[in-house]
Amino acid sequence: MKAIEKEIWDTIQAMNQCWTSGDRTRLDKLNDYFHSTMVAITATDQKRLEGKSACLGAWKSFAQNALIKFWKESEPLIQTYGNAAVVTYYFDMTFEMGGQTITMGGRDMLTLIKEDGKWWIVADQFSSYPQR
């Protein structure tokens, strides 16, 4: 992995730790990764989330309502385009919510831009694997 790819991947992993670690005091750190104009397509929202506030609200709500037991990212592909990057990877997770234990895997695709020497997430689209 090239140095710039490692820097970007480290950013993604640090952001994911904010909401998957189980430490709810870390949720506010998501603010350090989400761009003010971030958009997201999620598996549970019919319409896209627009803006940092909406995205923060969705991530925090999930993390506050779920007890994440396991999270793992794998096979990252980091593509850079000047001050922009697209990151795709697979994930596996297990969490408890509403009295149920849910184990799932899926894909995540994030777009980042580098502003003022820092990588910011400007878009995220994730989904579970298709049912077979």
A tleap script that builds the chain and sets N, CA, C and O, in Angstrom:
source leaprc.protein.ff14SB
mol = sequence {
  NMET LYS ALA ILE GLU LYS GLU ILE TRP ASP
  THR ILE GLN ALA MET ASN GLN CYS TRP THR
  SER GLY ASP ARG THR ARG LEU ASP LYS LEU
  ASN ASP TYR PHE HIE SER THR MET VAL ALA
  ILE THR ALA THR ASP GLN LYS ARG LEU GLU
  GLY LYS SER ALA CYS LEU GLY ALA TRP LYS
  SER PHE ALA GLN ASN ALA LEU ILE LYS PHE
  TRP LYS GLU SER GLU PRO LEU ILE GLN THR
  TYR GLY ASN ALA ALA VAL VAL THR TYR TYR
  PHE ASP MET THR PHE GLU MET GLY GLY GLN
  THR ILE THR MET GLY GLY ARG ASP MET LEU
  THR LEU ILE LYS GLU ASP GLY LYS TRP TRP
  ILE VAL ALA ASP GLN PHE SER SER TYR PRO
  GLN CARG
}
set mol.1.N position { 0.855 -1.178 0.000 }
set mol.1.CA position { 0.000 0.000 0.000 }
set mol.1.C position { 0.902 1.242 0.000 }
set mol.1.O position { 1.839 1.341 0.793 }
set mol.2.N position { 0.607 2.170 -0.888 }
set mol.2.CA position { 1.368 3.418 -0.956 }
set mol.2.C position { 1.070 4.278 0.267 }
set mol.2.O position { 0.049 4.095 0.930 }
set mol.3.N position { 1.963 5.215 0.559 }
set mol.3.CA position { 1.808 6.075 1.744 }
set mol.3.C position { 0.485 6.838 1.720 }
set mol.3.O position { -0.187 6.929 2.747 }
set mol.4.N position { 0.100 7.386 0.571 }
set mol.4.CA position { -1.153 8.145 0.499 }
set mol.4.C position { -2.352 7.220 0.716 }
set mol.4.O position { -3.331 7.611 1.350 }
set mol.5.N position { -2.275 6.003 0.192 }
set mol.5.CA position { -3.359 5.039 0.396 }
set mol.5.C position { -3.467 4.658 1.866 }
set mol.5.O position { -4.571 4.524 2.395 }
set mol.6.N position { -2.329 4.482 2.525 }
set mol.6.CA position { -2.338 4.165 3.958 }
set mol.6.C position { -2.944 5.316 4.755 }
set mol.6.O position { -3.720 5.086 5.683 }
set mol.7.N position { -2.597 6.547 4.401 }
set mol.7.CA position { -3.154 7.716 5.090 }
set mol.7.C position { -4.682 7.745 4.961 }
set mol.7.O position { -5.390 8.022 5.928 }
set mol.8.N position { -5.168 7.460 3.771 }
set mol.8.CA position { -6.616 7.456 3.530 }
set mol.8.C position { -7.271 6.289 4.275 }
set mol.8.O position { -8.301 6.469 4.924 }
set mol.9.N position { -6.678 5.100 4.183 }
set mol.9.CA position { -7.242 3.927 4.859 }
set mol.9.C position { -7.244 4.114 6.375 }
set mol.9.O position { -8.200 3.733 7.050 }
set mol.10.N position { -6.179 4.698 6.903 }
set mol.10.CA position { -6.135 4.992 8.340 }
set mol.10.C position { -7.274 5.934 8.734 }
set mol.10.O position { -7.856 5.791 9.809 }
set mol.11.N position { -7.590 6.894 7.864 }
set mol.11.CA position { -8.702 7.820 8.118 }
set mol.11.C position { -10.020 7.061 8.199 }
set mol.11.O position { -10.815 7.291 9.111 }
set mol.12.N position { -10.254 6.160 7.251 }
set mol.12.CA position { -11.498 5.376 7.236 }
set mol.12.C position { -11.591 4.497 8.479 }
set mol.12.O position { -12.641 4.436 9.119 }
set mol.13.N position { -10.512 3.823 8.818 }
set mol.13.CA position { -10.549 2.949 9.989 }
set mol.13.C position { -10.756 3.740 11.281 }
set mol.13.O position { -11.479 3.291 12.170 }
set mol.14.N position { -10.138 4.894 11.390 }
set mol.14.CA position { -10.331 5.727 12.587 }
set mol.14.C position { -11.776 6.203 12.677 }
set mol.14.O position { -12.358 6.219 13.761 }
set mol.15.N position { -12.354 6.590 11.548 }
set mol.15.CA position { -13.759 7.011 11.541 }
set mol.15.C position { -14.653 5.848 11.972 }
set mol.15.O position { -15.549 6.029 12.797 }
set mol.16.N position { -14.416 4.667 11.423 }
set mol.16.CA position { -15.240 3.513 11.787 }
set mol.16.C position { -15.121 3.173 13.267 }
set mol.16.O position { -16.102 2.757 13.883 }
set mol.17.N position { -13.943 3.342 13.845 }
set mol.17.CA position { -13.767 3.079 15.274 }
set mol.17.C position { -14.644 3.996 16.126 }
set mol.17.O position { -15.054 3.622 17.225 }
set mol.18.N position { -14.927 5.184 15.624 }
set mol.18.CA position { -15.768 6.123 16.389 }
set mol.18.C position { -17.148 5.546 16.662 }
set mol.18.O position { -17.711 5.766 17.735 }
set mol.19.N position { -17.700 4.808 15.700 }
set mol.19.CA position { -19.062 4.302 15.885 }
set mol.19.C position { -19.141 2.800 16.127 }
set mol.19.O position { -20.202 2.306 16.509 }
set mol.20.N position { -18.051 2.050 15.916 }
set mol.20.CA position { -18.113 0.594 16.116 }
set mol.20.C position { -17.454 0.119 17.398 }
set mol.20.O position { -17.585 -1.052 17.753 }
set mol.21.N position { -16.754 0.992 18.099 }
set mol.21.CA position { -15.977 0.571 19.270 }
set mol.21.C position { -16.841 0.267 20.491 }
set mol.21.O position { -16.387 -0.395 21.425 }
set mol.22.N position { -18.082 0.744 20.488 }
set mol.22.CA position { -18.933 0.582 21.661 }
set mol.22.C position { -18.747 1.686 22.685 }
set mol.22.O position { -19.492 1.760 23.662 }
set mol.23.N position { -17.765 2.542 22.470 }
set mol.23.CA position { -17.502 3.677 23.361 }
set mol.23.C position { -18.292 4.876 22.842 }
set mol.23.O position { -17.854 5.571 21.925 }
set mol.24.N position { -19.442 5.106 23.427 }
set mol.24.CA position { -20.330 6.164 22.925 }
set mol.24.C position { -19.750 7.563 23.082 }
set mol.24.O position { -20.219 8.503 22.441 }
set mol.25.N position { -18.735 7.709 23.926 }
set mol.25.CA position { -18.096 9.024 24.056 }
set mol.25.C position { -17.305 9.375 22.793 }
set mol.25.O position { -16.957 10.536 22.581 }
set mol.26.N position { -17.023 8.379 21.960 }
set mol.26.CA position { -16.264 8.621 20.729 }
set mol.26.C position { -17.147 9.054 19.565 }
set mol.26.O position { -16.633 9.452 18.520 }
set mol.27.N position { -18.457 8.984 19.727 }
set mol.27.CA position { -19.353 9.323 18.623 }
set mol.27.C position { -19.164 10.754 18.136 }
set mol.27.O position { -19.260 11.015 16.937 }
set mol.28.N position { -18.897 11.681 19.049 }
set mol.28.CA position { -18.707 13.074 18.645 }
set mol.28.C position { -17.474 13.260 17.769 }
set mol.28.O position { -17.362 14.265 17.068 }
set mol.29.N position { -16.555 12.314 17.800 }
set mol.29.CA position { -15.353 12.400 16.958 }
set mol.29.C position { -15.679 12.202 15.477 }
set mol.29.O position { -14.865 12.539 14.617 }
set mol.30.N position { -16.863 11.659 15.169 }
set mol.30.CA position { -17.266 11.548 13.767 }
set mol.30.C position { -17.229 12.910 13.088 }
set mol.30.O position { -16.984 13.011 11.886 }
set mol.31.N position { -17.474 13.946 13.865 }
set mol.31.CA position { -17.438 15.318 13.368 }
set mol.31.C position { -16.093 15.644 12.709 }
set mol.31.O position { -16.022 16.506 11.834 }
set mol.32.N position { -15.038 14.958 13.128 }
set mol.32.CA position { -13.699 15.197 12.592 }
set mol.32.C position { -13.461 14.517 11.244 }
set mol.32.O position { -12.408 14.708 10.636 }
set mol.33.N position { -14.423 13.731 10.774 }
set mol.33.CA position { -14.253 12.980 9.529 }
set mol.33.C position { -15.296 13.313 8.472 }
set mol.33.O position { -15.035 13.155 7.279 }
set mol.34.N position { -16.476 13.772 8.890 }
set mol.34.CA position { -17.567 14.050 7.957 }
set mol.34.C position { -17.471 15.488 7.455 }
set mol.34.O position { -17.420 16.427 8.250 }
set mol.35.N position { -17.446 15.653 6.148 }
set mol.35.CA position { -17.395 16.975 5.520 }
set mol.35.C position { -18.740 17.681 5.711 }
set mol.35.O position { -19.774 17.031 5.865 }
set mol.36.N position { -18.717 18.985 5.701 }
set mol.36.CA position { -19.954 19.760 5.924 }
set mol.36.C position { -21.011 19.482 4.858 }
set mol.36.O position { -22.203 19.641 5.123 }
set mol.37.N position { -20.597 19.067 3.653 }
set mol.37.CA position { -21.561 18.803 2.582 }
set mol.37.C position { -21.723 17.305 2.302 }
set mol.37.O position { -22.179 16.922 1.224 }
set mol.38.N position { -21.355 16.470 3.255 }
set mol.38.CA position { -21.424 15.020 3.068 }
set mol.38.C position { -22.832 14.572 2.699 }
set mol.38.O position { -23.825 15.120 3.180 }
set mol.39.N position { -22.893 13.559 1.831 }
set mol.39.CA position { -24.146 12.883 1.512 }
set mol.39.C position { -23.943 11.390 1.749 }
set mol.39.O position { -22.822 10.886 1.675 }
set mol.40.N position { -25.036 10.691 2.034 }
set mol.40.CA position { -24.940 9.245 2.260 }
set mol.40.C position { -26.194 8.556 1.746 }
set mol.40.O position { -27.305 9.072 1.864 }
set mol.41.N position { -25.989 7.394 1.180 }
set mol.41.CA position { -27.066 6.482 0.807 }
set mol.41.C position { -26.946 5.314 1.775 }
set mol.41.O position { -25.933 4.616 1.790 }
set mol.42.N position { -27.974 5.103 2.575 }
set mol.42.CA position { -27.913 4.044 3.579 }
set mol.42.C position { -28.930 2.947 3.271 }
set mol.42.O position { -29.825 3.122 2.445 }
set mol.43.N position { -28.776 1.840 3.939 }
set mol.43.CA position { -29.671 0.700 3.729 }
set mol.43.C position { -31.036 0.913 4.371 }
set mol.43.O position { -31.989 0.209 4.036 }
set mol.44.N position { -31.147 1.866 5.284 }
set mol.44.CA position { -32.398 2.023 6.036 }
set mol.44.C position { -33.145 3.319 5.750 }
set mol.44.O position { -34.273 3.488 6.213 }
set mol.45.N position { -32.548 4.228 5.004 }
set mol.45.CA position { -33.217 5.493 4.692 }
set mol.45.C position { -33.641 5.491 3.228 }
set mol.45.O position { -32.841 5.189 2.342 }
set mol.46.N position { -34.910 5.831 2.980 }
set mol.46.CA position { -35.412 5.822 1.611 }
set mol.46.C position { -34.722 6.887 0.761 }
set mol.46.O position { -34.406 6.651 -0.405 }
set mol.47.N position { -34.492 8.053 1.346 }
set mol.47.CA position { -33.859 9.146 0.610 }
set mol.47.C position { -32.432 9.324 1.099 }
set mol.47.O position { -32.077 8.864 2.185 }
set mol.48.N position { -31.624 9.988 0.301 }
set mol.48.CA position { -30.240 10.231 0.697 }
set mol.48.C position { -30.196 11.180 1.886 }
set mol.48.O position { -31.072 12.028 2.055 }
set mol.49.N position { -29.175 11.023 2.698 }
set mol.49.CA position { -28.906 11.948 3.796 }
set mol.49.C position { -28.065 13.077 3.222 }
set mol.49.O position { -27.102 12.827 2.497 }
set mol.50.N position { -28.418 14.307 3.537 }
set mol.50.CA position { -27.711 15.459 2.982 }
set mol.50.C position { -27.168 16.329 4.100 }
set mol.50.O position { -27.918 16.802 4.953 }
set mol.51.N position { -25.848 16.538 4.088 }
set mol.51.CA position { -25.197 17.414 5.050 }
set mol.51.C position { -24.626 16.662 6.236 }
set mol.51.O position { -25.061 15.564 6.583 }
set mol.52.N position { -23.640 17.293 6.839 }
set mol.52.CA position { -22.948 16.701 7.980 }
set mol.52.C position { -23.909 16.379 9.114 }
set mol.52.O position { -23.827 15.302 9.705 }
set mol.53.N position { -24.807 17.287 9.422 }
set mol.53.CA position { -25.721 17.092 10.549 }
set mol.53.C position { -26.592 15.851 10.363 }
set mol.53.O position { -26.763 15.065 11.295 }
set mol.54.N position { -27.139 15.675 9.171 }
set mol.54.CA position { -27.991 14.507 8.904 }
set mol.54.C position { -27.187 13.212 8.999 }
set mol.54.O position { -27.662 12.220 9.551 }
set mol.55.N position { -25.978 13.226 8.462 }
set mol.55.CA position { -25.136 12.026 8.500 }
set mol.55.C position { -24.705 11.707 9.925 }
set mol.55.O position { -24.747 10.551 10.346 }
set mol.56.N position { -24.291 12.727 10.666 }
set mol.56.CA position { -23.923 12.509 12.071 }
set mol.56.C position { -25.097 11.922 12.843 }
set mol.56.O position { -24.924 10.989 13.627 }
set mol.57.N position { -26.284 12.465 12.622 }
set mol.57.CA position { -27.472 11.977 13.318 }
set mol.57.C position { -27.738 10.508 13.045 }
set mol.57.O position { -28.070 9.756 13.962 }
set mol.58.N position { -27.597 10.094 11.798 }
set mol.58.CA position { -27.861 8.698 11.434 }
set mol.58.C position { -26.833 7.756 12.052 }
set mol.58.O position { -27.197 6.722 12.612 }
set mol.59.N position { -25.559 8.102 11.955 }
set mol.59.CA position { -24.507 7.244 12.518 }
set mol.59.C position { -24.637 7.157 14.041 }
set mol.59.O position { -24.523 6.078 14.624 }
set mol.60.N position { -24.874 8.289 14.666 }
set mol.60.CA position { -25.009 8.299 16.130 }
set mol.60.C position { -26.230 7.504 16.569 }
set mol.60.O position { -26.165 6.755 17.543 }
set mol.61.N position { -27.337 7.661 15.863 }
set mol.61.CA position { -28.559 6.943 16.220 }
set mol.61.C position { -28.334 5.434 16.166 }
set mol.61.O position { -28.725 4.710 17.081 }
set mol.62.N position { -27.705 4.964 15.093 }
set mol.62.CA position { -27.441 3.533 14.998 }
set mol.62.C position { -26.555 3.074 16.149 }
set mol.62.O position { -26.863 2.089 16.820 }
set mol.63.N position { -25.460 3.786 16.378 }
set mol.63.CA position { -24.499 3.381 17.413 }
set mol.63.C position { -25.089 3.453 18.814 }
set mol.63.O position { -24.669 2.707 19.698 }
set mol.64.N position { -26.053 4.337 19.030 }
set mol.64.CA position { -26.676 4.449 20.349 }
set mol.64.C position { -27.756 3.395 20.562 }
set mol.64.O position { -28.089 3.065 21.701 }
set mol.65.N position { -28.306 2.863 19.463 }
set mol.65.CA position { -29.378 1.879 19.566 }
set mol.65.C position { -28.919 0.442 19.348 }
set mol.65.O position { -29.679 -0.500 19.570 }
set mol.66.N position { -27.694 0.283 18.921 }
set mol.66.CA position { -27.150 -1.055 18.671 }
set mol.66.C position { -25.957 -1.289 19.589 }
set mol.66.O position { -25.196 -0.370 19.894 }
set mol.67.N position { -25.813 -2.513 20.011 }
set mol.67.CA position { -24.621 -2.907 20.754 }
set mol.67.C position { -23.753 -3.701 19.779 }
set mol.67.O position { -24.039 -4.860 19.479 }
set mol.68.N position { -22.699 -3.066 19.293 }
set mol.68.CA position { -21.863 -3.685 18.274 }
set mol.68.C position { -20.888 -4.641 18.955 }
set mol.68.O position { -20.069 -4.243 19.782 }
set mol.69.N position { -21.001 -5.908 18.582 }
set mol.69.CA position { -20.188 -6.967 19.181 }
set mol.69.C position { -18.942 -7.274 18.348 }
set mol.69.O position { -17.913 -7.684 18.884 }
set mol.70.N position { -19.047 -7.071 17.030 }
set mol.70.CA position { -17.935 -7.403 16.137 }
set mol.70.C position { -17.996 -6.505 14.916 }
set mol.70.O position { -19.073 -6.245 14.380 }
set mol.71.N position { -16.836 -6.032 14.477 }
set mol.71.CA position { -16.722 -5.224 13.256 }
set mol.71.C position { -15.370 -5.511 12.628 }
set mol.71.O position { -14.346 -5.504 13.310 }
set mol.72.N position { -15.369 -5.762 11.329 }
set mol.72.CA position { -14.110 -5.989 10.624 }
set mol.72.C position { -14.239 -5.497 9.192 }
set mol.72.O position { -15.193 -5.833 8.491 }
set mol.73.N position { -13.261 -4.693 8.764 }
set mol.73.CA position { -13.166 -4.288 7.371 }
set mol.73.C position { -12.185 -5.225 6.674 }
set mol.73.O position { -11.261 -5.742 7.302 }
set mol.74.N position { -12.385 -5.441 5.375 }
set mol.74.CA position { -11.441 -6.277 4.632 }
set mol.74.C position { -11.352 -5.827 3.176 }
set mol.74.O position { -12.236 -5.149 2.652 }
set mol.75.N position { -10.272 -6.223 2.557 }
set mol.75.CA position { -10.003 -6.011 1.136 }
set mol.75.C position { -10.228 -4.569 0.670 }
set mol.75.O position { -10.990 -4.341 -0.270 }
set mol.76.N position { -9.580 -3.599 1.308 }
set mol.76.CA position { -9.768 -2.222 0.856 }
set mol.76.C position { -9.153 -1.992 -0.527 }
set mol.76.O position { -8.086 -2.514 -0.849 }
set mol.77.N position { -9.849 -1.208 -1.321 }
set mol.77.CA position { -9.331 -0.723 -2.596 }
set mol.77.C position { -9.383 0.797 -2.512 }
set mol.77.O position { -10.461 1.379 -2.395 }
set mol.78.N position { -8.225 1.436 -2.570 }
set mol.78.CA position { -8.137 2.889 -2.439 }
set mol.78.C position { -7.661 3.444 -3.770 }
set mol.78.O position { -6.559 3.138 -4.225 }
set mol.79.N position { -8.499 4.260 -4.388 }
set mol.79.CA position { -8.172 4.869 -5.672 }
set mol.79.C position { -8.069 6.376 -5.465 }
set mol.79.O position { -9.001 7.002 -4.961 }
set mol.80.N position { -6.937 6.956 -5.855 }
set mol.80.CA position { -6.737 8.390 -5.651 }
set mol.80.C position { -6.788 9.123 -6.981 }
set mol.80.O position { -6.365 8.609 -8.017 }
set mol.81.N position { -7.316 10.335 -6.922 }
set mol.81.CA position { -7.463 11.205 -8.084 }
set mol.81.C position { -7.115 12.623 -7.643 }
set mol.81.O position { -8.007 13.440 -7.417 }
set mol.82.N position { -5.828 12.914 -7.521 }
set mol.82.CA position { -5.408 14.223 -7.027 }
set mol.82.C position { -5.809 14.376 -5.574 }
set mol.82.O position { -5.372 13.606 -4.719 }
set mol.83.N position { -6.639 15.367 -5.292 }
set mol.83.CA position { -7.113 15.612 -3.922 }
set mol.83.C position { -8.437 14.910 -3.632 }
set mol.83.O position { -9.168 15.300 -2.721 }
set mol.84.N position { -8.738 13.875 -4.410 }
set mol.84.CA position { -9.954 13.093 -4.188 }
set mol.84.C position { -9.582 11.615 -4.139 }
set mol.84.O position { -8.568 11.195 -4.697 }
set mol.85.N position { -10.410 10.846 -3.469 }
set mol.85.CA position { -10.182 9.402 -3.378 }
set mol.85.C position { -11.519 8.683 -3.265 }
set mol.85.O position { -12.485 9.206 -2.710 }
set mol.86.N position { -11.548 7.479 -3.803 }
set mol.86.CA position { -12.685 6.578 -3.647 }
set mol.86.C position { -12.159 5.337 -2.942 }
set mol.86.O position { -11.172 4.736 -3.367 }
set mol.87.N position { -12.827 4.965 -1.866 }
set mol.87.CA position { -12.421 3.804 -1.073 }
set mol.87.C position { -13.577 2.815 -1.046 }
set mol.87.O position { -14.699 3.167 -0.683 }
set mol.88.N position { -13.296 1.586 -1.430 }
set mol.88.CA position { -14.285 0.516 -1.301 }
set mol.88.C position { -13.674 -0.585 -0.449 }
set mol.88.O position { -12.469 -0.833 -0.491 }
set mol.89.N position { -14.526 -1.232 0.318 }
set mol.89.CA position { -14.080 -2.359 1.140 }
set mol.89.C position { -15.297 -3.190 1.515 }
set mol.89.O position { -16.440 -2.782 1.309 }
set mol.90.N position { -15.026 -4.357 2.064 }
set mol.90.CA position { -16.077 -5.241 2.565 }
set mol.90.C position { -16.065 -5.174 4.085 }
set mol.90.O position { -15.041 -4.865 4.695 }
set mol.91.N position { -17.201 -5.463 4.685 }
set mol.91.CA position { -17.246 -5.483 6.149 }
set mol.91.C position { -18.092 -6.648 6.631 }
set mol.91.O position { -18.983 -7.133 5.934 }
set mol.92.N position { -17.787 -7.078 7.836 }
set mol.92.CA position { -18.590 -8.062 8.562 }
set mol.92.C position { -18.855 -7.474 9.929 }
set mol.92.O position { -17.977 -6.858 10.534 }
set mol.93.N position { -20.066 -7.665 10.413 }
set mol.93.CA position { -20.389 -7.145 11.738 }
set mol.93.C position { -21.457 -7.992 12.405 }
set mol.93.O position { -22.255 -8.663 11.751 }
set mol.94.N position { -21.444 -7.940 13.729 }
set mol.94.CA position { -22.484 -8.542 14.556 }
set mol.94.C position { -22.894 -7.497 15.573 }
set mol.94.O position { -22.049 -6.876 16.217 }
set mol.95.N position { -24.209 -7.306 15.714 }
set mol.95.CA position { -24.697 -6.343 16.693 }
set mol.95.C position { -26.018 -6.815 17.273 }
set mol.95.O position { -26.727 -7.623 16.673 }
set mol.96.N position { -26.333 -6.296 18.449 }
set mol.96.CA position { -27.610 -6.569 19.099 }
set mol.96.C position { -28.463 -5.319 19.001 }
set mol.96.O position { -28.000 -4.205 19.248 }
set mol.97.N position { -29.726 -5.529 18.634 }
set mol.97.CA position { -30.659 -4.414 18.554 }
set mol.97.C position { -32.070 -4.959 18.748 }
set mol.97.O position { -32.457 -5.952 18.133 }
set mol.98.N position { -32.817 -4.304 19.598 }
set mol.98.CA position { -34.195 -4.719 19.818 }
set mol.98.C position { -34.329 -6.152 20.284 }
set mol.98.O position { -35.295 -6.830 19.935 }
set mol.99.N position { -33.368 -6.623 21.071 }
set mol.99.CA position { -33.432 -7.977 21.594 }
set mol.99.C position { -32.977 -9.052 20.627 }
set mol.99.O position { -33.046 -10.239 20.948 }
set mol.100.N position { -32.513 -8.661 19.448 }
set mol.100.CA position { -32.048 -9.630 18.457 }
set mol.100.C position { -30.553 -9.460 18.219 }
set mol.100.O position { -30.019 -8.355 18.310 }
set mol.101.N position { -29.891 -10.565 17.914 }
set mol.101.CA position { -28.501 -10.518 17.476 }
set mol.101.C position { -28.491 -10.659 15.965 }
set mol.101.O position { -29.043 -11.611 15.413 }
set mol.102.N position { -27.862 -9.707 15.306 }
set mol.102.CA position { -27.835 -9.668 13.849 }
set mol.102.C position { -26.383 -9.763 13.390 }
set mol.102.O position { -25.526 -8.995 13.829 }
set mol.103.N position { -26.124 -10.714 12.505 }
set mol.103.CA position { -24.811 -10.848 11.881 }
set mol.103.C position { -24.996 -10.578 10.398 }
set mol.103.O position { -25.867 -11.158 9.749 }
set mol.104.N position { -24.166 -9.691 9.874 }
set mol.104.CA position { -24.304 -9.334 8.465 }
set mol.104.C position { -22.952 -8.960 7.881 }
set mol.104.O position { -21.996 -8.683 8.606 }
set mol.105.N position { -22.897 -8.957 6.579 }
set mol.105.CA position { -21.728 -8.482 5.859 }
set mol.105.C position { -22.189 -7.589 4.735 }
set mol.105.O position { -23.355 -7.617 4.341 }
set mol.106.N position { -21.270 -6.796 4.221 }
set mol.106.CA position { -21.661 -5.910 3.145 }
set mol.106.C position { -20.486 -5.198 2.520 }
set mol.106.O position { -19.324 -5.553 2.721 }
set mol.107.N position { -20.835 -4.165 1.745 }
set mol.107.CA position { -19.862 -3.370 1.019 }
set mol.107.C position { -20.034 -1.915 1.407 }
set mol.107.O position { -21.132 -1.472 1.746 }
set mol.108.N position { -18.945 -1.185 1.355 }
set mol.108.CA position { -18.983 0.243 1.640 }
set mol.108.C position { -18.160 0.949 0.573 }
set mol.108.O position { -17.097 0.470 0.180 }
set mol.109.N position { -18.656 2.090 0.108 }
set mol.109.CA position { -17.932 2.912 -0.851 }
set mol.109.C position { -17.984 4.354 -0.373 }
set mol.109.O position { -19.059 4.938 -0.237 }
set mol.110.N position { -16.815 4.918 -0.122 }
set mol.110.CA position { -16.721 6.290 0.363 }
set mol.110.C position { -15.912 7.131 -0.612 }
set mol.110.O position { -14.954 6.658 -1.223 }
set mol.111.N position { -16.314 8.379 -0.741 }
set mol.111.CA position { -15.562 9.359 -1.514 }
set mol.111.C position { -15.006 10.373 -0.536 }
set mol.111.O position { -15.719 10.868 0.337 }
set mol.112.N position { -13.728 10.679 -0.687 }
set mol.112.CA position { -13.056 11.630 0.198 }
set mol.112.C position { -12.407 12.731 -0.630 }
set mol.112.O position { -12.058 12.533 -1.793 }
set mol.113.N position { -12.253 13.894 -0.008 }
set mol.113.CA position { -11.475 14.977 -0.592 }
set mol.113.C position { -10.470 15.448 0.448 }
set mol.113.O position { -10.689 15.329 1.653 }
set mol.114.N position { -9.373 15.979 -0.046 }
set mol.114.CA position { -8.368 16.512 0.869 }
set mol.114.C position { -8.471 18.033 0.844 }
set mol.114.O position { -8.255 18.672 -0.186 }
set mol.115.N position { -8.807 18.596 2.005 }
set mol.115.CA position { -8.904 20.041 2.181 }
set mol.115.C position { -8.069 20.436 3.379 }
set mol.115.O position { -8.139 19.798 4.430 }
set mol.116.N position { -7.287 21.477 3.228 }
set mol.116.CA position { -6.459 21.995 4.324 }
set mol.116.C position { -5.611 20.896 4.967 }
set mol.116.O position { -5.448 20.857 6.186 }
set mol.117.N position { -5.075 20.007 4.132 }
set mol.117.CA position { -4.174 18.968 4.613 }
set mol.117.C position { -4.836 17.788 5.297 }
set mol.117.O position { -4.155 16.977 5.924 }
set mol.118.N position { -6.175 17.674 5.186 }
set mol.118.CA position { -6.909 16.618 5.903 }
set mol.118.C position { -7.897 15.949 4.954 }
set mol.118.O position { -8.527 16.606 4.126 }
set mol.119.N position { -8.020 14.635 5.089 }
set mol.119.CA position { -8.997 13.889 4.290 }
set mol.119.C position { -10.369 13.949 4.955 }
set mol.119.O position { -10.503 13.683 6.150 }
set mol.120.N position { -11.387 14.302 4.170 }
set mol.120.CA position { -12.773 14.408 4.640 }
set mol.120.C position { -13.661 13.479 3.823 }
set mol.120.O position { -13.487 13.354 2.611 }
set mol.121.N position { -14.603 12.833 4.482 }
set mol.121.CA position { -15.571 11.985 3.782 }
set mol.121.C position { -16.682 12.888 3.255 }
set mol.121.O position { -17.338 13.598 4.017 }
set mol.122.N position { -16.882 12.848 1.928 }
set mol.122.CA position { -17.928 13.669 1.316 }
set mol.122.C position { -19.119 12.833 0.863 }
set mol.122.O position { -20.204 13.370 0.643 }
set mol.123.N position { -18.924 11.516 0.722 }
set mol.123.CA position { -20.034 10.654 0.314 }
set mol.123.C position { -19.794 9.235 0.815 }
set mol.123.O position { -18.659 8.765 0.888 }
set mol.124.N position { -20.889 8.570 1.158 }
set mol.124.CA position { -20.830 7.180 1.603 }
set mol.124.C position { -22.047 6.453 1.058 }
set mol.124.O position { -23.169 6.955 1.130 }
set mol.125.N position { -21.820 5.287 0.521 }
set mol.125.CA position { -22.916 4.402 0.133 }
set mol.125.C position { -22.549 3.012 0.602 }
set mol.125.O position { -21.501 2.480 0.235 }
set mol.126.N position { -23.416 2.420 1.418 }
set mol.126.CA position { -23.132 1.067 1.891 }
set mol.126.C position { -24.369 0.208 1.760 }
set mol.126.O position { -25.497 0.700 1.750 }
set mol.127.N position { -24.134 -1.076 1.660 }
set mol.127.CA position { -25.247 -2.012 1.548 }
set mol.127.C position { -24.793 -3.383 2.023 }
set mol.127.O position { -23.606 -3.709 2.007 }
set mol.128.N position { -25.761 -4.167 2.442 }
set mol.128.CA position { -25.456 -5.548 2.806 }
set mol.128.C position { -25.276 -6.348 1.519 }
set mol.128.O position { -25.670 -5.912 0.437 }
set mol.129.N position { -24.674 -7.522 1.658 }
set mol.129.CA position { -24.535 -8.393 0.500 }
set mol.129.C position { -25.923 -8.807 0.023 }
set mol.129.O position { -26.837 -8.945 0.837 }
set mol.130.N position { -26.095 -9.004 -1.277 }
set mol.130.CA position { -27.393 -9.489 -1.763 }
set mol.130.C position { -27.697 -10.876 -1.192 }
set mol.130.O position { -26.797 -11.685 -0.968 }
set mol.131.N position { -28.965 -11.124 -0.968 }
set mol.131.CA position { -29.360 -12.462 -0.509 }
set mol.131.C position { -29.273 -13.418 -1.685 }
set mol.131.O position { -29.607 -13.075 -2.819 }
set mol.132.N position { -28.815 -14.622 -1.386 }
set mol.132.CA position { -28.659 -15.622 -2.460 }
set mol.132.C position { -29.769 -16.617 -2.426 }
set mol.132.O position { -29.805 -17.530 -3.252 }
savepdb mol mol.pdb
quit
